[in-house]
Amino acid sequence: MRGRRAAPAKVRGPRRRIVPASCGQDAIVADARSRSQPGDRRRRCGRAKPSGPPILAASSARNHGLSLSTASAQPSQDYQRRELYLFALYRVLEAGLLALLVFGPVAKLQPQVGHEALVAGVSIVYFAVSLLLLMQARKAKSLTGPTLIGVGIDIVVATLVAHAVPSAGSGVALMLLFNVGSASLLLSLRTGLIVASLASAGLAIAYLWTLLVEQQQPRPLAELMMFTVSFLAIATLTHQLRVQMRATEALAERRGAEAIRLAEINELIIRRMRTGVLLVDREAQIRLANEAAMLLLGEGAAGTRHLAEAAPELALRLSEWLRSGLGNDTPLRLGGDQFEVVPRFARLLANSDNTLIFLDDTSLVSRRAESLTLAAMGRFSASLAHEIRNPLAAISYAAQLLEESRELPDGDRRMVQIIHQQCMRTNSIVESVLGLARRERATAEHIELVSFLRNFIEEFRQSVPDETDNITLAAPQPLVPALVDPKHLHQIVTAMVQNARRHGHLPGEPARITLHAYRLDDAPVIDIIDRGPGIPEAVVPQLFRPFFTTSEHGTGLGLYIARELCRANGASLDYVPVPGGGCCFRIGMPGQHTLLPA
């Protein structure tokens, strides 16, 4: 399957790893998460020193007035508590007005009061209690109790004032209408009607006291009846208004919650899009950028908000588009080590000075086209392999029959053995091609690599108990989480271990294989290390080519299939030389914030 020793061989481009967004007060913030450049991951095997240039995190719109989420709606309890506070504030106004009429300069203009001491005492107590209820309104946990206490005091005070000053009865009743209505906004319909009935009863008591006890001519009975009906009507109408208000508040809260969820979904979609998205203002200041855009801008955008400093060529394209209105579809490389992108521009709104810039990574399109091509070739290869199998089986069967002949010369018998061996090799190639064509789509899962490899080694030892080959696990970190398809990873590790067993040992010695799991540049990594003779430097560039092999019994598809499975999972498979002999194949898997290829 492979030869030995040498220089690094990279099988895929730099992997994209995204870090969570963070923001500064006035600038797009760079978060130190590194992206491996070609050669960065091919350090000495088994070492996990972080290196490589940092990549930028997405800037947050919240510090620039472009929040992607809305403020949450306040619960209806806050509105009711505010209504209770306003009700208590109105009560203080009533009490102050009563005290002004009793103790103020206008007291001399009032008609003779029959019970001056009663009115004075009631006004003082009413004002003090009103202030106390006002201070407690903000702290009230329950609305029903303070409301009933307050309106009860209002009714008692109104009854006493109407009794002491009969001429002011109509004014007192009119002011009490507002108290009854306000209380009904905070109470149930039944309780509101009871409050209205008590208010009517208070006025009726004052009316009867004046008529029967003091034997004076009270207000007309029709006026009392009109106020009674008004109290009941106000209680009913304000309760209906309360029901409508609560329904409106509930609808507003639901709409607010939906808006928050939609904003969060939109923000997540924008952040995780593979297309870079930039929002710039009329001065070409970057106001918003998603994670893909910050990756595509590269290191040059660190700590800057001006597009001309982050990507001068992109700023020129933007100026041309603003001047002519015509786009340029020519791919643009934003940095020396960055991917080529095709920028597209659009106004945020019809009359807005803000511009949206979409950066389409051409490498994604190329990878999709390559995937489609490989899929078509896989289907064709599978069909071709099926067609090869039938004549191959006939050739193998004929060779076996010919080999059983007693009259076959020794020289011809050797030729028959060669035919049989090559038939087996060809059949192995057919099996590999069919397995590649039947490959299922990767289903990434969160797994823990140390426990995964420990179980793998246990299964290996149970499957080949008599083997002298030694396989061990090295895990300097107790937990190494990864995002990968466990079935595919098992197939990849199996292929690499079998490869190391065949080629990774010195003549006459058993194979010594080490599976090393750790994190490199914050990404999970598995090294498959052997202590064999190594791989010649001239062979390294061809290691992962299909059908390339230095063994007469190999198919040349093992490393190729392992690499394709890695690519399907957004992972990489690299050859890393080992100082002092041997070789290392490194499986680099997606980190927690990696954008997997589509």
C-alpha positions as CSV (number, residue, x, y, z in Angstrom):
1,M,0.0,0.0,0.0
2,R,2.9,2.4,0.7
3,G,6.6,2.7,0.7
4,R,8.7,4.6,3.3
5,R,10.0,7.8,4.7
6,A,10.2,11.5,4.1
7,A,8.7,14.9,3.6
8,P,5.2,16.1,4.4
9,A,2.3,15.5,2.1
10,K,-0.9,17.5,2.5
11,V,-4.1,16.0,1.1
12,R,-6.4,18.9,1.5
13,G,-6.5,22.6,1.8
14,P,-6.5,24.6,5.0
15,R,-9.4,23.6,7.2
16,R,-11.7,26.4,8.3
17,R,-12.2,26.7,11.9
18,I,-14.5,29.3,13.4
19,V,-14.4,30.8,16.8
20,P,-17.4,32.3,18.6
21,A,-18.1,35.9,18.0
22,S,-16.8,38.6,20.3
23,C,-17.0,42.3,20.1
24,G,-15.1,45.5,21.0
25,Q,-16.6,48.9,21.6
26,D,-15.5,50.4,18.4
27,A,-13.7,47.8,16.4
28,I,-14.0,44.4,15.0
29,V,-12.3,42.2,17.5
30,A,-9.7,39.6,16.6
31,D,-9.9,36.3,18.6
32,A,-6.8,34.3,18.7
33,R,-7.9,31.1,17.1
34,S,-5.3,29.8,14.6
35,R,-5.8,28.3,11.2
36,S,-3.2,25.9,9.9
37,Q,-1.5,26.8,6.7
38,P,0.1,24.2,4.5
39,G,2.9,22.7,6.5
40,D,1.7,24.0,9.9
41,R,0.2,20.7,11.0
42,R,3.2,18.7,9.8
43,R,5.3,19.4,12.8
44,R,7.1,16.7,14.7
45,C,4.8,13.9,15.4
46,G,3.3,13.7,18.8
47,R,3.9,17.4,19.8
48,A,0.9,19.8,20.2
49,K,2.5,23.2,20.3
50,P,0.1,25.8,19.0
51,S,1.3,27.9,16.0
52,G,0.1,29.4,12.8
53,P,-1.5,32.8,12.2
54,P,-4.7,33.7,14.1
55,I,-8.0,34.1,12.3
56,L,-10.6,36.7,13.2
57,A,-13.9,36.2,15.0
58,A,-17.1,37.8,13.7
59,S,-17.8,41.3,14.9
60,S,-20.9,42.0,16.8
61,A,-23.5,44.4,15.6
62,R,-24.7,45.2,19.1
63,N,-22.0,47.8,19.7
64,H,-22.7,49.5,16.5
65,G,-26.5,50.0,16.8
66,L,-27.2,47.1,14.4
67,S,-28.4,44.5,16.9
68,L,-29.7,41.3,15.3
69,S,-32.1,40.6,18.2
70,T,-34.9,42.7,19.7
71,A,-35.6,43.7,23.3
72,S,-37.8,41.3,25.1
73,A,-41.4,42.4,25.9
74,Q,-42.0,43.2,29.6
75,P,-44.4,40.9,31.3
76,S,-48.0,42.1,31.9
77,Q,-47.3,42.1,35.6
78,D,-45.2,45.2,35.1
79,Y,-48.0,47.0,33.3
80,Q,-50.4,46.2,36.1
81,R,-48.0,47.4,38.7
82,R,-47.6,50.6,36.8
83,E,-51.4,51.0,36.7
84,L,-51.5,50.5,40.5
85,Y,-48.9,53.2,40.9
86,L,-50.8,55.7,38.8
87,F,-54.0,54.9,40.7
88,A,-52.2,55.5,44.0
89,L,-50.7,58.8,42.5
90,Y,-54.3,59.9,41.6
91,R,-55.4,59.1,45.1
92,V,-52.6,61.4,46.5
93,L,-53.9,64.1,44.1
94,E,-57.5,63.7,45.5
95,A,-56.3,63.8,49.1
96,G,-54.2,66.9,48.4
97,L,-57.1,68.6,46.8
98,L,-59.3,67.7,49.8
99,A,-56.7,69.1,52.2
100,L,-56.4,72.2,50.1
101,L,-60.2,72.8,50.3
102,V,-60.1,72.3,54.1
103,F,-56.9,74.1,55.1
104,G,-56.0,76.3,52.2
105,P,-57.0,79.9,51.3
106,V,-60.0,78.7,49.4
107,A,-61.5,77.3,52.6
108,K,-63.2,80.6,53.4
109,L,-65.0,80.5,50.0
110,Q,-66.6,77.2,50.9
111,P,-70.1,77.0,52.4
112,Q,-70.5,76.4,56.1
113,V,-69.3,72.9,57.0
114,G,-71.4,71.2,59.7
115,H,-68.6,68.8,60.8
116,E,-65.4,70.7,60.5
117,A,-63.4,68.5,62.8
118,L,-64.5,65.4,61.0
119,V,-63.6,66.8,57.6
120,A,-60.2,68.0,58.9
121,G,-59.4,64.7,60.5
122,V,-60.5,62.7,57.4
123,S,-58.4,64.9,55.0
124,I,-55.3,64.5,57.1
125,V,-55.6,60.8,57.6
126,Y,-56.6,60.4,53.9
127,F,-53.5,62.3,52.7
128,A,-51.2,60.3,55.0
129,V,-52.6,56.9,54.0
130,S,-52.5,57.9,50.3
131,L,-48.8,58.7,50.5
132,L,-48.2,55.4,52.3
133,L,-50.1,53.5,49.5
134,L,-48.1,55.3,46.9
135,M,-44.8,54.2,48.4
136,Q,-46.0,50.6,48.7
137,A,-47.4,50.5,45.1
138,R,-44.0,49.9,43.5
139,K,-43.1,47.1,46.0
140,A,-46.5,45.3,46.0
141,K,-46.2,41.6,45.1
142,S,-49.9,41.2,44.8
143,L,-52.2,43.7,43.1
144,T,-55.5,42.6,44.5
145,G,-54.8,43.5,48.2
146,P,-53.5,47.0,47.7
147,T,-56.2,47.8,45.2
148,L,-59.0,46.7,47.5
149,I,-57.5,48.5,50.5
150,G,-57.1,51.7,48.5
151,V,-60.5,51.8,46.9
152,G,-62.1,50.8,50.2
153,I,-60.5,53.8,51.9
154,D,-61.7,56.0,48.9
155,I,-65.3,54.9,49.5
156,V,-65.1,55.5,53.2
157,V,-63.6,58.9,52.7
158,A,-66.1,59.8,50.0
159,T,-69.0,58.7,52.3
160,L,-67.7,60.8,55.2
161,V,-67.1,63.9,53.1
162,A,-70.5,63.6,51.4
163,H,-72.1,63.4,54.9
164,A,-70.1,66.3,56.3
165,V,-70.5,68.6,53.3
166,P,-73.8,67.7,51.5
167,S,-73.3,70.4,48.9
168,A,-70.1,68.7,47.7
169,G,-71.8,65.3,47.3
170,S,-72.0,65.5,43.5
171,G,-68.3,66.4,43.1
172,V,-67.3,63.7,45.5
173,A,-69.3,61.1,43.5
174,L,-67.8,62.2,40.2
175,M,-64.3,61.8,41.6
176,L,-65.2,58.4,43.0
177,L,-66.2,57.3,39.5
178,F,-62.5,57.4,38.5
179,N,-61.5,55.4,41.6
180,V,-64.1,52.7,40.8
181,G,-63.0,52.5,37.2
182,S,-59.3,52.3,38.1
183,A,-60.0,49.6,40.6
184,S,-62.0,47.6,38.0
185,L,-59.0,47.7,35.7
186,L,-57.0,45.7,38.2
187,L,-59.7,43.4,39.6
188,S,-62.0,40.8,38.2
189,L,-65.5,41.6,37.0
190,R,-67.2,40.3,40.1
191,T,-64.9,42.2,42.4
192,G,-65.3,45.3,40.4
193,L,-69.1,45.1,40.6
194,I,-68.8,44.6,44.3
195,V,-66.6,47.7,44.6
196,A,-69.2,49.7,42.5
197,S,-72.0,48.5,44.7
198,L,-70.1,49.5,47.8
199,A,-69.5,53.0,46.4
200,S,-73.2,53.3,45.6
201,A,-74.0,52.0,49.2
202,G,-71.7,54.7,50.7
203,L,-73.5,57.5,48.9
204,A,-76.8,56.0,49.8
205,I,-75.8,55.9,53.5
206,A,-74.8,59.5,53.4
207,Y,-78.1,60.3,51.6
208,L,-80.2,58.4,54.2
209,W,-78.3,59.9,57.2
210,T,-78.9,63.4,55.9
211,L,-82.6,62.6,55.3
212,L,-83.5,60.6,58.4
213,V,-81.0,61.6,61.1
214,E,-80.3,65.2,60.4
215,Q,-83.7,65.7,58.7
216,Q,-82.3,67.9,56.0
217,Q,-83.2,68.0,52.4
218,P,-80.5,65.8,50.6
219,R,-79.7,65.8,46.9
220,P,-82.4,64.5,44.5
221,L,-82.9,60.8,44.6
222,A,-82.6,60.6,40.8
223,E,-79.0,61.9,41.1
224,L,-78.2,59.1,43.6
225,M,-79.7,56.5,41.2
226,M,-77.8,57.9,38.2
227,F,-74.5,57.7,40.1
228,T,-75.3,54.1,41.1
229,V,-75.9,53.1,37.5
230,S,-72.8,55.0,36.5
231,F,-70.7,53.1,39.0
232,L,-71.9,49.7,37.8
233,A,-71.5,50.8,34.1
234,I,-68.0,52.1,34.7
235,A,-67.0,48.9,36.5
236,T,-68.3,46.8,33.6
237,L,-66.8,48.9,30.8
238,T,-63.4,49.2,32.4
239,H,-63.3,45.4,33.0
240,Q,-64.0,44.9,29.3
241,L,-61.2,47.4,28.6
242,R,-59.0,45.4,30.9
243,V,-59.7,42.1,29.1
244,Q,-58.9,43.7,25.7
245,M,-55.7,45.3,27.1
246,R,-54.5,42.0,28.5
247,A,-55.3,40.2,25.2
248,T,-53.3,42.9,23.4
249,E,-50.4,42.6,25.9
250,A,-50.4,38.9,25.5
251,L,-50.3,39.2,21.7
252,A,-47.5,41.7,21.9
253,E,-45.5,39.4,24.2
254,R,-46.0,36.5,21.9
255,R,-45.0,38.6,18.9
256,G,-42.0,39.9,20.8
257,A,-41.0,36.3,21.7
258,E,-41.4,35.3,18.1
259,A,-39.4,38.3,16.9
260,I,-36.6,37.3,19.4
261,R,-36.6,33.7,18.2
262,L,-36.5,34.8,14.5
263,A,-33.8,37.3,15.2
264,E,-31.7,34.6,17.0
265,I,-32.3,32.2,14.1
266,N,-31.3,34.9,11.6
267,E,-28.2,35.8,13.5
268,L,-27.2,32.1,13.7
269,I,-27.8,31.7,10.0
270,I,-25.8,34.8,9.1
271,R,-23.0,33.8,11.5
272,R,-22.8,30.2,10.2
273,M,-23.2,31.0,6.5
274,R,-20.3,29.8,4.3
275,T,-20.8,33.0,2.2
276,G,-19.0,35.9,3.8
277,V,-21.3,38.8,4.7
278,L,-20.1,42.4,5.3
279,L,-22.1,45.5,6.1
280,V,-20.3,48.8,5.4
281,D,-21.5,52.4,5.7
282,R,-20.9,55.3,3.3
283,E,-17.4,55.8,4.6
284,A,-16.6,52.1,4.0
285,Q,-16.4,51.4,7.7
286,I,-17.2,47.8,8.5
287,R,-20.3,47.7,10.7
288,L,-21.0,44.0,10.7
289,A,-19.2,40.9,9.5
290,N,-20.0,37.2,9.9
291,E,-17.5,34.6,10.7
292,A,-17.0,33.4,7.2
293,A,-16.2,37.0,6.1
294,M,-13.6,37.4,8.8
295,L,-12.0,34.2,7.7
296,L,-11.9,35.3,4.1
297,L,-10.5,38.8,5.0
298,G,-7.6,37.1,6.7
299,E,-5.1,38.5,9.2
300,G,-5.0,41.9,7.6
301,A,-8.3,42.9,9.0
302,A,-7.2,42.4,12.7
303,G,-8.1,45.4,14.8
304,T,-9.4,47.6,11.9
305,R,-12.8,48.8,10.9
306,H,-12.0,50.4,7.6
307,L,-12.5,48.2,4.5
308,A,-9.6,49.9,2.7
309,E,-7.2,48.7,5.4
310,A,-8.7,45.3,5.8
311,A,-9.0,44.5,2.1
312,P,-7.8,47.2,-0.3
313,E,-8.8,45.4,-3.5
314,L,-12.3,44.8,-2.2
315,A,-12.6,48.5,-1.3
316,L,-11.7,49.3,-4.9
317,R,-14.3,46.9,-6.2
318,L,-16.9,48.6,-3.9
319,S,-15.9,52.0,-5.2
320,E,-16.3,50.9,-8.8
321,W,-19.7,49.4,-8.0
322,L,-20.9,52.5,-6.2
323,R,-19.7,54.7,-9.2
324,S,-21.0,52.6,-12.1
325,G,-23.5,50.2,-10.6
326,L,-21.9,47.3,-12.4
327,G,-20.5,44.3,-10.7
328,N,-17.2,42.4,-11.5
329,D,-17.4,38.6,-11.3
330,T,-13.6,38.2,-11.6
331,P,-12.3,36.2,-8.6
332,L,-10.4,38.2,-6.1
333,R,-7.8,37.1,-3.6
334,L,-8.0,39.1,-0.5
335,G,-4.7,38.1,0.9
336,G,-1.6,36.2,-0.1
337,D,-2.6,33.0,1.7
338,Q,-6.4,33.5,1.4
339,F,-9.0,31.8,-0.8
340,E,-10.2,33.4,-4.0
341,V,-13.6,35.1,-3.6
342,V,-16.2,36.6,-5.9
343,P,-17.6,39.8,-4.3
344,R,-21.3,40.8,-4.8
345,F,-22.7,44.1,-3.7
346,A,-26.3,45.2,-2.7
347,R,-27.9,48.2,-1.0
348,L,-29.2,47.4,2.4
349,L,-32.3,49.4,1.7
350,A,-33.5,51.5,-1.2
351,N,-32.4,54.9,0.2
352,S,-29.8,53.6,2.6
353,D,-26.1,54.5,2.5
354,N,-25.2,51.1,3.9
355,T,-24.0,48.4,1.5
356,L,-24.0,44.6,1.9
357,I,-21.0,42.8,0.5
358,F,-21.3,39.0,-0.1
359,L,-18.1,37.1,-0.5
360,D,-18.5,33.8,-2.4
361,D,-15.6,31.4,-1.7
362,T,-14.7,29.9,-5.1
363,S,-13.0,26.9,-3.4
364,L,-16.4,25.8,-2.0
365,V,-17.8,25.8,-5.6
366,S,-14.8,23.9,-6.8
367,R,-15.1,21.3,-4.0
368,R,-18.8,20.9,-4.9
369,A,-18.0,20.4,-8.5
370,E,-15.2,18.0,-7.6
371,S,-17.6,16.0,-5.3
372,L,-20.1,15.8,-8.2
373,T,-17.4,14.6,-10.5
374,L,-16.1,12.0,-8.0
375,A,-19.7,10.8,-7.4
376,A,-20.2,10.3,-11.1
377,M,-16.9,8.5,-11.5
378,G,-17.8,6.4,-8.5
379,R,-21.0,5.3,-10.0
380,F,-19.2,4.5,-13.3
381,S,-16.4,2.7,-11.5
382,A,-19.0,0.6,-9.6
383,S,-20.7,-0.4,-12.8
384,L,-17.4,-1.2,-14.4
385,A,-16.3,-3.2,-11.4
386,H,-19.4,-5.3,-11.6
387,E,-18.7,-6.0,-15.3
388,I,-15.1,-7.0,-14.5
389,R,-16.1,-9.4,-11.8
390,N,-17.9,-11.9,-14.1
391,P,-15.0,-12.6,-16.5
392,L,-12.6,-12.4,-13.5
393,A,-14.4,-15.2,-11.8
394,A,-14.3,-17.3,-14.9
395,I,-10.5,-16.7,-15.3
396,S,-9.9,-17.6,-11.6
397,Y,-12.0,-20.7,-11.8
398,A,-10.3,-21.8,-15.0
399,A,-6.9,-21.3,-13.5
400,Q,-7.9,-23.4,-10.4
401,L,-9.0,-26.2,-12.7
402,L,-5.8,-26.0,-14.8
403,E,-3.7,-26.0,-11.6
404,E,-5.3,-29.3,-10.5
405,S,-4.1,-31.0,-13.7
406,R,-1.4,-33.7,-13.0
407,E,0.1,-33.4,-16.4
408,L,0.8,-29.6,-16.1
409,P,4.6,-28.9,-16.3
410,D,6.1,-27.1,-13.3
411,G,6.9,-24.0,-15.4
412,D,3.3,-23.8,-16.6
413,R,2.1,-24.4,-13.0
414,R,4.0,-21.3,-11.9
415,M,2.3,-19.3,-14.6
416,V,-1.1,-20.6,-13.3
417,Q,-0.2,-19.5,-9.8
418,I,0.7,-16.0,-11.1
419,I,-2.7,-15.9,-12.9
420,H,-4.5,-16.9,-9.6
421,Q,-2.6,-14.3,-7.5
422,Q,-3.4,-11.5,-10.0
423,C,-7.0,-12.5,-10.1
424,M,-7.1,-12.2,-6.3
425,R,-5.4,-8.8,-6.5
426,T,-7.8,-7.6,-9.2
427,N,-10.8,-8.9,-7.1
428,S,-9.4,-6.9,-4.1
429,I,-9.3,-3.8,-6.3
430,V,-12.9,-4.4,-7.4
431,E,-14.0,-4.8,-3.7
432,S,-12.3,-1.5,-2.8
433,V,-13.9,0.4,-5.7
434,L,-17.3,-1.0,-4.8
435,G,-16.8,-0.1,-1.2
436,L,-15.9,3.5,-2.2
437,A,-19.0,3.7,-4.4
438,R,-21.3,2.5,-1.6
439,R,-19.9,5.0,0.8
440,E,-22.6,6.5,2.9
441,R,-22.9,10.2,3.6
442,A,-21.1,11.3,6.7
443,T,-23.3,11.7,9.8
444,A,-21.2,13.8,12.2
445,E,-21.6,13.1,15.9
446,H,-19.9,14.4,19.1
447,I,-17.6,11.7,20.3
448,E,-14.7,11.4,22.7
449,L,-11.5,10.2,21.0
450,V,-9.7,8.7,23.9
451,S,-12.5,6.4,24.8
452,F,-13.1,5.7,21.1
453,L,-9.5,4.6,20.6
454,R,-9.4,2.6,23.8
455,N,-12.5,0.6,22.6
456,F,-10.8,0.2,19.1
457,I,-7.7,-1.3,20.6
458,E,-9.7,-3.7,22.7
459,E,-11.7,-4.8,19.7
460,F,-8.4,-5.2,17.7
461,R,-6.8,-7.4,20.4
462,Q,-9.9,-9.6,20.6
463,S,-10.1,-10.0,16.8
464,V,-6.4,-11.0,16.5
465,P,-5.5,-12.6,19.8
466,D,-2.5,-14.5,18.5
467,E,-0.7,-11.6,16.8
468,T,2.6,-10.4,18.1
469,D,2.1,-6.9,16.8
470,N,1.8,-4.3,19.6
471,I,-0.7,-1.4,19.5
472,T,-0.8,1.1,22.4
473,L,-2.7,4.3,23.2
474,A,-1.1,7.6,24.1
475,A,-3.4,10.3,25.4
476,P,-1.8,13.2,27.3
477,Q,-5.3,14.8,27.6
478,P,-8.0,12.8,29.3
479,L,-10.8,14.2,27.1
480,V,-10.5,15.0,23.4
481,P,-13.9,15.7,21.9
482,A,-14.4,15.7,18.2
483,L,-17.2,16.1,15.6
484,V,-17.0,13.2,13.2
485,D,-18.9,10.1,11.9
486,P,-17.8,7.3,14.2
487,K,-18.4,4.6,11.6
488,H,-16.2,6.4,9.1
489,L,-13.5,7.1,11.7
490,H,-13.5,3.4,12.7
491,Q,-13.0,2.5,9.0
492,I,-10.2,5.1,8.6
493,V,-8.3,4.0,11.7
494,T,-8.7,0.3,10.8
495,A,-7.2,1.0,7.4
496,M,-4.3,3.0,8.8
497,V,-3.6,0.3,11.5
498,Q,-3.7,-2.5,8.9
499,N,-1.3,-0.4,6.7
500,A,1.1,0.0,9.6
501,R,1.0,-3.7,10.4
502,R,2.0,-4.6,6.9
503,H,4.6,-1.9,6.3
504,G,5.5,-0.3,9.6
505,H,7.9,-2.8,11.0
506,L,11.5,-3.8,10.5
507,P,12.3,-7.3,8.9
508,G,11.8,-10.1,11.5
509,E,10.3,-7.8,14.1
510,P,6.6,-7.3,15.1
511,A,5.0,-4.0,14.4
512,R,4.8,-1.4,17.1
513,I,1.9,1.0,16.6
514,T,1.0,4.0,18.7
515,L,-2.4,5.7,18.5
516,H,-1.9,9.3,19.8
517,A,-5.0,11.4,20.6
518,Y,-4.6,15.1,21.5
519,R,-5.6,18.6,20.5
520,L,-3.5,20.6,18.0
521,D,-4.3,24.3,17.6
522,D,-7.5,23.6,19.5
523,A,-8.5,20.9,17.0
524,P,-8.8,17.2,17.7
525,V,-6.0,15.0,16.2
526,I,-5.2,11.3,16.0
527,D,-1.6,10.2,15.0
528,I,-1.0,6.6,13.9
529,I,2.7,6.1,14.5
530,D,4.8,3.1,13.6
531,R,8.5,2.3,14.0
532,G,9.2,0.9,10.6
533,P,11.8,1.9,8.0
534,G,9.8,5.0,6.9
535,I,8.7,6.2,3.5
536,P,11.2,7.4,0.8
537,E,10.9,11.0,0.0
538,A,10.3,10.4,-3.7
539,V,7.3,8.3,-2.9
540,V,5.5,10.8,-0.6
541,P,3.8,13.0,-3.3
542,Q,2.1,9.9,-4.7
543,L,1.0,8.3,-1.4
544,F,-2.7,9.2,-1.7
545,R,-3.1,8.6,-5.4
546,P,-5.5,5.8,-6.3
547,F,-3.9,2.5,-7.3
548,F,-0.4,3.6,-6.3
549,T,1.4,0.9,-4.4
550,T,5.0,-0.3,-3.8
551,S,3.8,-3.8,-2.8
552,E,3.1,-6.6,-5.2
553,H,0.1,-7.7,-3.1
554,G,-1.4,-4.2,-2.5
555,T,-4.2,-2.5,-4.3
556,G,-3.1,1.1,-3.9
557,L,-6.6,2.1,-2.7
558,G,-6.3,2.0,1.1
559,L,-4.9,5.5,1.7
560,Y,-7.0,7.0,-1.1
561,I,-10.2,5.6,0.4
562,A,-9.1,6.8,3.9
563,R,-8.5,10.2,2.6
564,E,-11.9,10.4,0.8
565,L,-13.6,9.3,4.1
566,C,-11.7,12.1,5.9
567,R,-12.8,14.6,3.3
568,A,-16.4,13.5,3.7
569,N,-16.1,14.4,7.4
570,G,-14.4,17.7,6.9
571,A,-11.2,16.2,8.2
572,S,-7.6,15.9,6.8
573,L,-5.2,13.0,6.4
574,D,-1.5,14.0,6.3
575,Y,1.8,12.1,6.3
576,V,4.2,13.4,9.0
577,P,7.8,12.2,9.2
578,V,9.0,10.8,12.5
579,P,12.5,11.8,13.7
580,G,14.6,8.7,14.2
581,G,12.7,6.4,11.8
582,G,9.1,5.3,11.3
583,C,6.3,7.4,10.0
584,C,3.1,9.0,11.2
585,F,-0.2,9.5,9.5
586,R,-2.2,12.4,11.1
587,I,-6.0,12.6,11.1
588,G,-7.0,16.2,11.8
589,M,-10.7,16.4,12.6
590,P,-13.1,19.4,12.7
591,G,-13.0,21.4,15.9
592,Q,-16.1,22.5,17.8
593,H,-16.7,25.6,15.6
594,T,-15.6,24.3,12.3
595,L,-17.7,24.9,9.1
596,L,-18.0,21.5,7.6
597,P,-18.0,21.3,3.8
598,A,-21.4,20.8,2.2
